[in-house]
Amino acid sequence: MFQSRTNTCGELRLADAGKTVTLCGWFENIRKVSKNLGFLVLRDFYGKTQVVIETEEMMDQINDVNTESTLQVTGVVRERSSKNANQATGEIEVVPSEIKVLGKCIYNELPFEINRSKEADENFRLKYRYLDLRNPEVKDKIVLRSKIVADLRSAMTNEGFLEITTPILTCSSPEGARDYLVPSRLHAGKFYALPQAPQQFKQILMASGFDRYFQIAPCFRDEDARADRSPGEFYQLDMEMAFASQEDVFEVLERVLPPVFAKYGVYKTASTAPFRRIKYLDALDKYGSDKPDLRIDLFAQDVTEELAGCGFGPFEEGNVIKAIVVSGFNGSRKVIDNIMADAEMVSGGKGYWFKVGDDGSFSGGISKFLGERHDAVVSKLGLKAGDFVALSAGKKSAAQKTAGALIKIIGPQAEGHMKKDCYEFCWIVDFPMYEIGEESGELEFCHNPFSMPQGGVEALRNEDPLSIMAYQYDLVCNGVELSSGAVRNHDPEIMVEAFRLVGLGEDDVKAKFPAMYNAFCYGAPPHAGIAPGVDRMVMLIAGEESIREIIPFPMNKNAQDLMMGSPSAVEQKQLDDVHIMLKPEEENKD
């Protein structure tokens, strides 16, 4: 116990009545009844205790103190006459003999009310994060994060993994996002990069003879913020296994993750092993997404043959048409219009609809175009009275994407079509090794350039690259991608051939990945790994919509730390030390 206190503000109980105690904490508020009677709430990390001011002298003393000042209160514990069943210390109160101010709050007004800080403007919360974190509701999310990370560490250690930290200052490597660059003082014109992931280091560890590695790894990517992605830095449960297959990785995470989700989650049930496996192309076709939310029982069906050329413009020949059947959905026209608008905002594609009446006829939406197709559509979709049908159309990928948006928007609104009290995990497997880049129009890696192609070097040399699948996989929970992973390409011959197809020769591979390539030339074991995002896991477990709620000191959406004033200008000498010259301001304008 600290010398300045005998107990915490969440500790005292009725059995402590009569004891003289010393508490320390923040002056949350005071309810004044008269000039010599008031009820002060003292709050610390552990809870709250009521302090009863019963003398005019002490009331005068506290009148000069602003709320959120830190206080030391010494006094006697007694039973409360009016108990508070909602507070752990609600059966007792402390009658003080002495109150000292340990840290003065000099401001009469706070930027926001501490216990209602989550209602404040987000930028205000981030600027005054030290006040925001005093809110027990906000603080509890950070405590939860700590407990989850501790349990993950323990579980991975019990699985035989060794925690090893990898470098923060490294070299730039093509990981799919922009690097954060750090100029070198000793090597003019050269730069370190903060790691987007410990990918190469953990694979080199496998080549070095370490059998099972993990770390709670900091990763740095210069990318825009989203609700489920913080700009700048994030943390992942990074792991790699030697002499391991895809199934070996699956089995480890299927043992490690469900207990943590069930123990700490807002929902107390989580998928048990084995998680459902869904092929990537099947996921797109059935759920319109490679991140399906399996709590929703809706899925898309192809009705191109039944509806193409029916006279409705978007259903013209050459377009793919997808349909989602929703039983028991009685949304009003306004609700339906909002669903279609939301789907368009999410996917960029329009949604369409019709209903099935009690007599089996179609009504509403695009029903007037479906008269001659009625029987074929009913037969294909198994329609019955009261069904609602949402549709999408366009090129295959566009139709799938819109269907996926419709499923995720309708599912929570349609009664009986979504389980809302559980965590549903699944593996997305068999990703294509290559794809045609939307911007380049050239062959590119689809997912991860370090993955092992199914079929090995023979497939790379003899098959259509777009038909080659990779041993790549994603872990998805409740429609959120937690992680990507893969069986790694540990064979230099296969690696060179894989990169050759995207226009990079052996010399390019050696130049871009010299350490890993050379390590593999000395006999690397087959290995596989994955790296679930810690921030996203905690966000799901806590039931939060924004990832910033579970990060102690997050940046805002513009990648700014408003509390610290980062990014910031630096002195010219600092720039000179690292051989950097800034462009004149007019040259920096777009």
Backbone torsions as a table, in degrees:
resi	resn	phi	psi	omega
1	MET	NA	140.6	178.5
2	PHE	-65.1	149.3	-178.8
3	GLN	-62.5	-27.1	-174.3
4	SER	-84.0	-4.0	178.8
5	ARG	-149.0	151.3	177.0
6	THR	-98.6	-26.1	-177.7
7	ASN	-145.0	163.9	173.4
8	THR	-93.5	169.6	-177.5
9	CYS	-78.7	-2.2	176.7
10	GLY	-113.4	11.9	-167.1
11	GLU	-104.1	-36.3	-170.1
12	LEU	-70.7	141.8	179.5
13	ARG	-132.9	178.1	-176.7
14	LEU	-58.7	-32.0	179.3
15	ALA	-65.2	-16.0	179.8
16	ASP	-88.5	0.0	-178.2
17	ALA	-56.4	135.3	-179.4
18	GLY	96.9	-14.7	-179.5
19	LYS	-80.2	148.3	170.8
20	THR	-92.9	125.3	-173.8
21	VAL	-131.1	162.6	172.5
22	THR	-126.7	122.4	179.2
23	LEU	-114.6	150.7	174.5
24	CYS	-131.4	141.0	178.7
25	GLY	177.1	-166.6	-178.8
26	TRP	-97.1	139.7	178.1
27	PHE	-77.1	99.1	-175.0
28	GLU	-77.7	-52.0	178.2
29	ASN	-167.0	172.5	175.3
30	ILE	-143.1	136.1	174.6
31	ARG	-105.7	110.5	-176.6
32	LYS	-90.7	125.2	178.9
33	VAL	-96.0	-39.3	178.0
34	SER	-155.2	-175.6	-177.1
35	LYS	-71.4	-12.1	178.3
36	ASN	-128.8	20.4	177.1
37	LEU	-146.4	125.3	177.3
38	GLY	-156.9	154.8	-177.8
39	PHE	-116.2	108.2	-176.1
40	LEU	-98.4	137.3	176.2
41	VAL	-103.9	121.0	177.5
42	LEU	-105.2	129.4	-174.7
43	ARG	-124.6	133.5	169.7
44	ASP	-129.8	-167.5	-177.2
45	PHE	-59.3	-29.2	-170.2
46	TYR	-95.8	-17.4	-179.1
47	GLY	160.8	-156.5	-177.1
48	LYS	-133.2	148.5	175.6
49	THR	-135.4	139.5	176.5
50	GLN	-84.9	131.7	176.9
51	VAL	-115.1	126.6	-176.1
52	VAL	-100.0	116.1	175.6
53	ILE	-86.2	121.5	-174.0
54	GLU	-124.6	9.9	177.1
55	THR	-130.0	148.6	179.1
56	GLU	-65.6	-35.2	179.8
57	GLU	-62.0	-45.3	-178.7
58	MET	-72.0	-32.9	177.0
59	MET	-64.0	-40.9	177.6
60	ASP	-62.7	-37.5	-179.6
61	GLN	-64.8	-43.1	-176.5
62	ILE	-77.1	-22.1	178.6
63	ASN	-60.3	-27.4	-177.3
64	ASP	-88.0	2.1	-174.8
65	VAL	-109.1	129.3	177.3
66	ASN	-78.1	148.3	175.1
67	THR	-60.2	153.6	-175.7
68	GLU	74.8	4.4	165.8
69	SER	-69.8	152.4	176.7
70	THR	-93.0	135.0	-174.0
71	LEU	-124.2	153.5	167.6
72	GLN	-116.1	121.7	-176.5
73	VAL	-117.5	123.1	173.7
74	THR	-113.4	130.4	-178.5
75	GLY	-175.0	-170.8	-175.6
76	VAL	-106.8	136.8	177.8
77	VAL	-81.6	135.5	174.7
78	ARG	-142.6	164.7	-180.0
79	GLU	-73.6	138.6	177.8
80	ARG	-80.0	142.1	176.6
81	SER	-78.4	-33.2	177.4
82	SER	-115.8	100.8	-172.6
83	LYS	-82.4	153.5	179.4
84	ASN	-116.8	100.9	-176.7
85	ALA	-68.5	-16.3	-178.1
86	ASN	-88.8	1.3	-177.2
87	GLN	-124.1	134.7	-176.5
88	ALA	-58.7	-33.6	179.6
89	THR	-100.0	22.6	-170.6
90	GLY	-72.6	-4.7	178.6
91	GLU	-96.0	-7.6	-175.9
92	ILE	-129.0	168.2	171.2
93	GLU	-148.5	163.9	179.7
94	VAL	-115.6	128.7	175.4
95	VAL	-97.8	111.3	-170.3
96	PRO	-81.0	144.1	170.0
97	SER	-103.5	-18.1	-179.5
98	GLU	-154.6	137.8	174.1
99	ILE	-129.6	124.7	177.4
100	LYS	-116.0	143.7	173.9
101	VAL	-91.8	115.8	-179.3
102	LEU	-91.5	-31.0	180.0
103	GLY	-150.1	115.4	-171.5
104	LYS	-86.1	131.2	167.1
105	CYS	-86.1	117.3	-172.6
106	ILE	-86.4	-5.3	-176.0
107	TYR	-99.9	134.4	177.8
108	ASN	-74.6	-28.9	-179.5
109	GLU	-122.4	140.4	178.2
110	LEU	-95.0	158.2	177.5
111	PRO	-61.9	-28.3	177.2
112	PHE	-161.4	162.8	177.0
113	GLU	-73.2	126.5	-172.3
114	ILE	-54.7	-50.2	-175.6
115	ASN	-72.9	-6.7	177.3
116	ARG	-123.9	27.8	-175.4
117	SER	-63.3	-29.2	-178.9
118	LYS	-66.1	-15.0	178.2
119	GLU	-87.8	-9.5	-177.3
120	ALA	-78.6	163.5	175.2
121	ASP	-57.5	136.9	-173.9
122	GLU	-60.4	-40.7	179.8
123	ASN	-63.6	-34.5	175.0
124	PHE	-65.1	-42.8	179.8
125	ARG	-60.9	-40.9	-177.9
126	LEU	-73.4	-35.1	178.2
127	LYS	-65.8	-40.1	-179.9
128	TYR	-109.6	48.9	-174.6
129	ARG	-59.5	-33.8	179.6
130	TYR	-62.4	-28.0	174.3
131	LEU	-82.0	-40.7	178.5
132	ASP	-57.4	-40.9	-178.4
133	LEU	-70.7	-13.3	175.0
134	ARG	-74.2	-19.8	177.0
135	ASN	-65.7	119.7	-177.4
136	PRO	-54.2	-34.7	180.0
137	GLU	-66.0	-38.6	177.9
138	VAL	-73.5	-45.0	179.7
139	LYS	-57.5	-40.9	-175.9
140	ASP	-61.2	-30.1	178.7
141	LYS	-68.6	-35.0	178.9
142	ILE	-74.0	-37.1	174.3
143	VAL	-62.6	-43.2	178.0
144	LEU	-58.4	-45.0	179.3
145	ARG	-57.2	-44.6	-179.3
146	SER	-61.0	-43.3	-179.6
147	LYS	-65.5	-40.9	-180.0
148	ILE	-64.0	-46.0	179.7
149	VAL	-61.9	-40.0	178.8
150	ALA	-62.4	-42.2	179.3
151	ASP	-68.3	-37.7	177.4
152	LEU	-63.4	-43.8	178.3
153	ARG	-59.7	-46.1	-178.5
154	SER	-63.4	-43.0	-178.5
155	ALA	-65.1	-41.9	-179.9
156	MET	-67.2	-38.3	176.5
157	THR	-63.2	-41.2	178.4
158	ASN	-65.8	-23.4	177.2
159	GLU	-84.3	2.4	176.7
160	GLY	90.9	14.5	179.7
161	PHE	-89.1	145.8	179.4
162	LEU	-105.2	127.3	179.9
163	GLU	-80.7	121.6	-178.5
164	ILE	-132.9	129.8	177.3
165	THR	-89.6	143.7	-179.2
166	THR	-114.3	162.8	-172.6
167	PRO	-62.3	149.5	173.0
168	ILE	-94.2	-40.7	175.1
169	LEU	-88.9	115.0	-177.3
170	THR	-142.2	-159.8	-179.8
171	CYS	-104.9	158.1	178.0
172	SER	-66.1	138.9	-178.0
173	SER	-146.1	140.1	-177.8
174	PRO	-72.1	98.7	179.7
175	GLU	-110.6	0.3	177.3
176	GLY	105.8	-8.2	177.5
177	ALA	-133.7	173.3	179.0
178	ARG	-76.0	140.7	176.3
179	ASP	-80.2	154.3	161.4
180	TYR	-92.1	120.6	-175.4
181	LEU	-100.7	142.6	179.2
182	VAL	-123.7	112.8	-178.1
183	PRO	-68.2	144.5	-179.2
184	SER	-89.9	135.5	175.8
185	ARG	-78.2	-38.8	-174.2
186	LEU	-84.0	-19.9	-176.1
187	HIS	-126.3	90.8	-173.5
188	ALA	-57.3	134.3	176.3
189	GLY	81.1	2.4	179.6
190	LYS	-115.3	157.4	-171.3
191	PHE	-134.4	144.8	162.8
192	TYR	-86.6	165.7	170.6
193	ALA	-131.5	143.0	172.0
194	LEU	-75.3	138.9	-172.0
195	PRO	-69.1	128.9	171.8
196	GLN	-69.4	-26.3	175.4
197	ALA	-168.7	158.5	178.5
198	PRO	-82.0	28.8	-170.1
199	GLN	-50.1	-57.4	-175.3
200	GLN	-69.1	-38.1	-179.0
201	PHE	-62.9	-41.8	-176.9
202	LYS	-71.6	-31.0	175.5
203	GLN	-70.9	-36.7	176.6
204	ILE	-66.0	-34.3	174.9
205	LEU	-59.8	-38.7	177.6
206	MET	-64.5	-41.1	178.1
207	ALA	-69.5	-19.8	-179.6
208	SER	-85.7	-4.7	176.5
209	GLY	101.8	3.2	174.7
210	PHE	-81.3	129.5	-169.1
211	ASP	-84.4	-42.7	-178.0
212	ARG	-138.8	118.5	-177.4
213	TYR	-118.8	146.9	166.8
214	PHE	-153.6	161.2	167.5
215	GLN	-161.5	155.7	168.3
216	ILE	-84.1	93.1	-163.8
217	ALA	-94.4	129.5	170.6
218	PRO	-77.2	135.4	179.5
219	CYS	-127.6	148.5	-172.7
220	PHE	-130.7	120.4	179.1
221	ARG	-139.6	131.0	-179.8
222	ASP	-86.9	79.2	-178.8
223	GLU	-135.2	162.3	-174.6
224	ASP	-70.2	154.0	179.7
225	ALA	-77.6	152.5	169.8
226	ARG	-140.3	175.5	178.9
227	ALA	-59.7	-35.8	-177.7
228	ASP	-106.6	17.9	179.8
229	ARG	-146.2	123.9	178.3
230	SER	-91.6	137.6	177.8
231	PRO	-71.4	152.4	173.7
232	GLY	92.4	-82.3	-174.2
233	GLU	-133.5	152.5	174.8
234	PHE	-151.9	171.0	-177.0
235	TYR	-123.7	144.8	178.8
236	GLN	-137.8	150.7	173.7
237	LEU	-82.1	88.5	-173.0
238	ASP	-85.3	131.8	-179.4
239	MET	-145.8	153.3	176.8
240	GLU	-150.2	144.7	-177.7
241	MET	-131.1	132.3	175.0
242	ALA	-85.4	153.9	179.7
243	PHE	52.2	43.9	-173.5
244	ALA	-126.7	150.2	176.1
245	SER	-105.0	177.0	175.0
246	GLN	-56.8	-44.3	-177.4
247	GLU	-65.4	-32.8	177.6
248	ASP	-62.5	-42.0	177.6
249	VAL	-63.8	-44.5	-179.3
250	PHE	-58.4	-45.0	-175.7
251	GLU	-63.0	-38.1	179.3
252	VAL	-63.4	-51.7	-176.8
253	LEU	-68.7	-29.4	177.4
254	GLU	-69.9	-18.9	172.9
255	ARG	-90.4	-34.4	-172.7
256	VAL	-80.6	-45.5	-168.5
257	LEU	-79.9	-47.6	-175.5
258	PRO	-53.9	-41.5	179.1
259	PRO	-62.2	-35.9	179.7
260	VAL	-67.9	-43.8	178.5
261	PHE	-64.5	-43.3	-178.9
262	ALA	-68.2	-33.2	-177.3
263	LYS	-73.8	-43.5	-171.6
264	TYR	-108.5	-12.7	-170.6
265	GLY	-71.7	156.8	173.1
266	VAL	-65.7	-24.6	171.0
267	TYR	-105.6	137.7	-171.7
268	LYS	-97.4	5.3	175.9
269	THR	-122.9	142.7	179.3
270	ALA	-140.2	152.8	179.4
271	SER	-51.7	141.3	174.3
272	THR	-104.5	163.2	-178.2
273	ALA	-68.0	146.6	-5.1
274	PRO	-85.1	143.5	174.7
275	PHE	-67.4	154.0	178.3
276	ARG	-64.5	136.9	175.5
277	ARG	-103.5	128.9	179.4
278	ILE	-129.9	127.6	177.6
279	LYS	-67.7	143.2	-176.6
280	TYR	-52.4	-51.0	-177.3
281	LEU	-66.5	-33.9	176.8
282	ASP	-68.1	-37.6	178.8
283	ALA	-62.7	-43.9	178.2
284	LEU	-62.7	-41.0	-175.7
285	ASP	-72.2	-40.0	-174.8
286	LYS	-90.2	-37.8	-175.2
287	TYR	-112.0	-6.1	179.9
288	GLY	68.6	18.6	-175.7
289	SER	-162.5	148.4	170.8
290	ASP	-90.7	12.0	175.1
291	LYS	-130.8	61.0	-175.6
292	PRO	-69.2	143.1	174.3
293	ASP	-95.3	100.0	-173.9
294	LEU	-75.8	0.4	170.1
295	ARG	-72.0	-20.7	-180.0
296	ILE	-94.1	130.4	-176.4
297	ASP	-93.7	10.8	179.4
298	LEU	-86.5	151.1	177.3
299	PHE	-151.9	162.7	-176.8
300	ALA	-96.7	143.9	175.7
301	GLN	-124.7	148.5	-179.4
302	ASP	-85.0	121.5	178.4
303	VAL	-123.3	27.8	-179.3
304	THR	-59.2	-46.8	-177.7
305	GLU	-62.6	-37.7	-176.1
306	GLU	-77.3	-29.9	-170.9
307	LEU	-116.2	-10.7	-179.5
308	ALA	-60.0	134.6	177.1
309	GLY	72.9	24.1	-178.3
310	CYS	-80.2	-3.2	-179.8
311	GLY	106.7	-10.2	176.6
312	PHE	-90.3	122.1	-170.5
313	GLY	-47.3	-53.2	-178.3
314	PRO	-62.8	-15.5	-179.6
315	PHE	-95.9	23.5	-178.0
316	GLU	-63.3	159.9	179.6
317	GLU	-57.2	138.7	179.9
318	GLY	101.0	-19.3	176.3
319	ASN	-90.9	149.1	173.7
320	VAL	-90.3	138.0	-178.9
321	ILE	-121.5	126.9	-179.0
322	LYS	-117.8	145.4	-178.7
323	ALA	-130.0	140.5	175.9
324	ILE	-121.0	118.8	-179.1
325	VAL	-92.9	127.0	-178.8
326	VAL	-122.7	111.3	179.4
327	SER	-83.4	145.7	173.3
328	GLY	69.5	19.8	-179.9
329	PHE	-98.1	118.4	-176.1
330	ASN	-118.6	38.8	-179.6
331	GLY	-63.6	144.4	177.8
332	SER	-69.3	169.7	179.0
333	ARG	-61.1	-36.4	178.6
334	LYS	-64.4	-42.3	179.2
335	VAL	-63.6	-43.2	-179.8
336	ILE	-64.4	-44.2	178.6
337	ASP	-60.3	-39.1	178.6
338	ASN	-65.8	-38.4	178.1
339	ILE	-62.1	-46.3	-178.7
340	MET	-65.0	-38.2	178.8
341	ALA	-66.9	-41.4	179.1
342	ASP	-64.9	-40.7	179.4
343	ALA	-63.1	-38.9	179.3
344	GLU	-67.3	-38.8	-179.8
345	MET	-65.5	-37.8	-178.3
346	VAL	-75.8	-43.8	-170.4
347	SER	-103.9	-20.2	-175.2
348	GLY	83.9	-3.1	179.8
349	GLY	-115.4	153.2	-178.2
350	LYS	-83.9	146.2	173.5
351	GLY	-107.9	154.1	-178.7
352	TYR	-133.1	170.0	-175.0
353	TRP	-161.8	164.8	165.5
354	PHE	-159.5	165.6	179.2
355	LYS	-118.1	159.1	175.4
356	VAL	-108.2	119.0	-177.9
357	GLY	-76.0	175.4	-179.5
358	ASP	-61.5	-28.2	179.7
359	ASP	-92.3	6.3	178.4
360	GLY	89.3	-3.1	-179.6
361	SER	-80.7	157.7	178.7
362	PHE	-91.1	143.2	177.8
363	SER	-146.4	159.1	175.9
364	GLY	73.2	164.5	175.2
365	GLY	57.2	-123.4	-176.5
366	ILE	-99.0	20.2	-173.6
367	SER	-58.0	-31.1	-176.5
368	LYS	-64.8	-18.5	179.7
369	PHE	-89.9	-4.6	-169.4
370	LEU	-108.0	7.0	-175.1
371	GLY	-51.2	-52.9	-176.6
372	GLU	-74.5	-13.7	-177.7
373	ARG	-101.8	3.8	-172.4
374	HIS	-51.7	-56.5	-173.3
375	ASP	-64.9	-39.6	-179.5
376	ALA	-64.5	-40.1	-179.5
377	VAL	-69.3	-42.9	178.6
378	VAL	-60.1	-42.8	-179.2
379	SER	-66.7	-44.6	-177.5
380	LYS	-64.2	-43.7	-173.0
381	LEU	-96.7	-8.1	-178.3
382	GLY	64.3	41.4	-173.8
383	LEU	-71.3	150.7	176.0
384	LYS	-140.7	167.3	-177.5
385	ALA	-54.8	135.3	177.7
386	GLY	91.8	-5.5	179.9
387	ASP	-72.4	146.8	172.3
388	PHE	-113.2	134.8	-177.5
389	VAL	-122.6	120.8	174.3
390	ALA	-101.5	142.7	-176.0
391	LEU	-132.9	157.1	172.4
392	SER	-138.1	158.8	-178.6
393	ALA	-153.2	154.8	178.5
394	GLY	145.7	-166.2	172.0
395	LYS	-58.9	155.9	-169.6
396	LYS	-50.1	-51.3	-176.7
397	SER	-64.5	-37.3	-180.0
398	ALA	-68.6	-42.7	178.9
399	ALA	-63.6	-40.2	178.4
400	GLN	-65.0	-44.3	-177.8
401	LYS	-62.4	-43.1	179.2
402	THR	-67.1	-39.6	177.2
403	ALA	-61.0	-40.7	178.1
404	GLY	-62.3	-40.3	177.9
405	ALA	-64.9	-42.2	179.3
406	LEU	-61.3	-42.7	179.9
407	ILE	-60.6	-47.2	-175.8
408	LYS	-72.1	-23.5	179.1
409	ILE	-86.1	-42.1	-178.1
410	ILE	-73.7	-38.1	-174.3
411	GLY	-48.8	-52.1	-179.2
412	PRO	-68.8	-19.4	-176.2
413	GLN	-93.6	-24.1	-177.6
414	ALA	-89.0	117.9	-175.3
415	GLU	-59.6	132.0	175.6
416	GLY	85.7	3.3	-178.0
417	HIS	-108.9	5.8	179.7
418	MET	-146.5	127.8	171.6
419	LYS	-83.4	121.6	-172.7
420	LYS	-107.8	6.2	-173.8
421	ASP	-123.0	36.5	-178.2
422	CYS	-154.7	167.8	173.3
423	TYR	-110.7	117.9	-179.2
424	GLU	-107.6	112.7	178.9
425	PHE	-95.5	152.9	169.8
426	CYS	-155.0	156.7	173.2
427	TRP	-102.9	130.4	170.3
428	ILE	-98.1	122.1	-172.7
429	VAL	-124.4	172.2	175.3
430	ASP	57.5	56.5	173.7
431	PHE	-73.7	146.1	172.6
432	PRO	-61.7	142.2	178.5
433	MET	-70.5	-36.7	-175.6
434	TYR	-130.9	162.9	173.3
435	GLU	-151.8	166.3	174.1
436	ILE	-90.1	121.2	-177.6
437	GLY	-63.7	135.4	-178.7
438	GLU	-62.4	-39.0	-177.8
439	GLU	-87.3	-43.1	-174.8
440	SER	-81.9	-29.2	-173.8
441	GLY	71.9	7.6	-177.9
442	GLU	-109.0	164.6	177.3
443	LEU	-67.0	130.5	179.6
444	GLU	-136.3	161.8	171.6
445	PHE	-66.9	138.5	-177.0
446	CYS	-80.6	-37.6	-167.4
447	HIS	-134.3	-58.3	-174.4
448	ASN	-150.6	119.0	-175.8
449	PRO	-68.4	-14.6	-177.9
450	PHE	-94.8	11.1	-176.6
451	SER	-85.5	153.9	177.8
452	MET	-84.5	123.7	176.7
453	PRO	-72.3	139.2	175.1
454	GLN	-68.8	127.7	-175.4
455	GLY	98.2	-7.6	174.4
456	GLY	61.5	-150.2	-174.3
457	VAL	-66.7	-29.6	180.0
458	GLU	-64.0	-40.7	178.2
459	ALA	-64.7	-41.7	-179.4
460	LEU	-62.4	-34.9	-175.9
461	ARG	-86.8	-25.2	-168.9
462	ASN	-119.8	-13.1	-175.3
463	GLU	-110.0	160.3	173.1
464	ASP	-61.4	122.7	-176.9
465	PRO	-53.6	-34.5	-177.7
466	LEU	-73.0	-10.6	178.7
467	SER	-96.6	-7.5	-176.0
468	ILE	-81.2	127.5	174.9
469	MET	-95.1	157.9	179.4
470	ALA	-118.5	157.4	172.8
471	TYR	-82.2	70.7	179.3
472	GLN	-122.1	150.7	-176.4
473	TYR	-153.7	150.8	174.2
474	ASP	-119.6	144.9	171.3
475	LEU	-103.0	124.6	-176.7
476	VAL	-122.2	138.8	176.0
477	CYS	-134.9	121.6	177.3
478	ASN	51.9	39.4	176.7
479	GLY	81.8	7.1	179.4
480	VAL	-114.3	128.5	176.0
481	GLU	-75.1	117.8	178.8
482	LEU	-89.7	-27.8	-173.4
483	SER	-168.8	155.4	167.3
484	SER	-117.7	148.3	178.1
485	GLY	-154.2	178.1	-177.0
486	ALA	-167.3	156.4	160.2
487	VAL	-76.5	128.7	-170.4
488	ARG	-84.8	152.6	173.6
489	ASN	-84.0	99.4	-174.1
490	HIS	-100.6	0.9	-175.2
491	ASP	-103.7	116.6	-178.2
492	PRO	-55.6	-36.0	-179.8
493	GLU	-64.5	-44.9	179.9
494	ILE	-68.5	-37.6	179.2
495	MET	-61.0	-47.1	-179.7
496	VAL	-61.9	-41.5	-179.0
497	GLU	-67.1	-38.7	179.9
498	ALA	-63.8	-41.5	-179.5
499	PHE	-76.0	-26.7	178.6
500	ARG	-60.0	-36.2	-177.7
501	LEU	-67.4	-21.2	177.8
502	VAL	-103.3	17.1	171.6
503	GLY	90.1	12.9	178.6
504	LEU	-111.8	125.6	-179.2
505	GLY	-85.2	-179.3	-178.9
506	GLU	-60.3	-39.9	179.5
507	ASP	-63.6	-35.9	177.6
508	ASP	-64.7	-43.0	-179.7
509	VAL	-63.0	-44.8	179.3
510	LYS	-62.9	-36.4	-178.4
511	ALA	-73.9	-39.0	-176.2
512	LYS	-80.5	-33.4	-176.0
513	PHE	-131.2	56.4	-171.9
514	PRO	-61.7	-45.2	-176.3
515	ALA	-65.3	-48.6	-177.2
516	MET	-66.8	-43.1	-179.9
517	TYR	-61.1	-47.0	-178.7
518	ASN	-65.3	-38.6	178.9
519	ALA	-62.1	-39.8	-179.7
520	PHE	-68.4	-23.8	179.2
521	CYS	-73.3	-8.8	178.6
522	TYR	-104.6	23.5	175.3
523	GLY	87.9	79.8	-179.2
524	ALA	-94.0	144.3	176.9
525	PRO	-79.0	153.0	168.7
526	PRO	-57.6	140.7	-179.2
527	HIS	-152.9	160.9	-177.1
528	ALA	-149.8	156.3	-179.3
529	GLY	-163.9	-174.9	-177.7
530	ILE	-166.5	167.9	-178.0
531	ALA	-151.6	79.7	177.7
532	PRO	-60.5	137.2	-179.6
533	GLY	-72.6	121.3	-179.6
534	VAL	-65.3	-43.9	-177.9
535	ASP	-60.4	-45.3	-179.8
536	ARG	-66.8	-38.0	178.1
537	MET	-61.2	-47.8	-178.7
538	VAL	-64.0	-38.2	178.4
539	MET	-59.5	-45.3	178.7
540	LEU	-66.4	-44.4	-178.2
541	ILE	-62.9	-38.6	-178.7
542	ALA	-80.3	-12.3	-178.8
543	GLY	73.6	26.8	-179.8
544	GLU	-92.1	149.1	179.0
545	GLU	-87.4	-26.5	-177.8
546	SER	-115.9	134.3	-179.3
547	ILE	-67.3	-21.8	-178.8
548	ARG	-67.7	-18.9	-179.6
549	GLU	-71.4	-18.2	-175.1
550	ILE	-115.6	13.4	176.9
551	ILE	-110.1	129.3	-175.3
552	PRO	-56.8	-48.3	-177.7
553	PHE	-132.3	76.3	-176.6
554	PRO	-80.1	157.3	169.2
555	MET	-82.6	164.7	175.4
556	ASN	-84.3	-174.6	-175.3
557	LYS	-64.9	-19.6	179.4
558	ASN	-98.5	19.7	178.7
559	ALA	59.0	41.6	177.4
560	GLN	-117.8	138.7	170.4
561	ASP	-96.8	97.8	-174.0
562	LEU	-69.9	-26.1	180.0
563	MET	-71.6	-45.6	-177.4
564	MET	-90.6	-12.3	-177.8
565	GLY	75.3	37.3	-178.7
566	SER	-110.0	143.2	-2.1
567	PRO	-72.0	156.0	-176.1
568	SER	-136.2	163.9	174.5
569	ALA	-72.5	156.1	177.2
570	VAL	-125.3	166.4	-178.0
571	GLU	-72.7	153.8	-178.7
572	GLN	-58.8	-36.4	-179.8
573	LYS	-61.6	-37.6	178.3
574	GLN	-64.0	-39.3	176.9
575	LEU	-66.3	-41.9	179.5
576	ASP	-61.2	-39.0	-178.5
577	ASP	-60.0	-32.8	-177.3
578	VAL	-108.6	16.6	170.8
579	HIS	62.9	40.1	-178.9
580	ILE	-111.9	133.1	173.3
581	MET	-120.8	126.2	-179.6
582	LEU	-81.0	142.3	173.7
583	LYS	-68.4	147.9	172.7
584	PRO	-55.7	149.8	-172.7
585	GLU	-54.3	-39.3	-177.0
586	GLU	-65.5	-25.9	179.1
587	GLU	-77.6	-16.0	179.9
588	ASN	-87.6	-7.6	-178.3
589	LYS	-75.5	144.4	179.4
590	ASP	-71.4	NA	NA
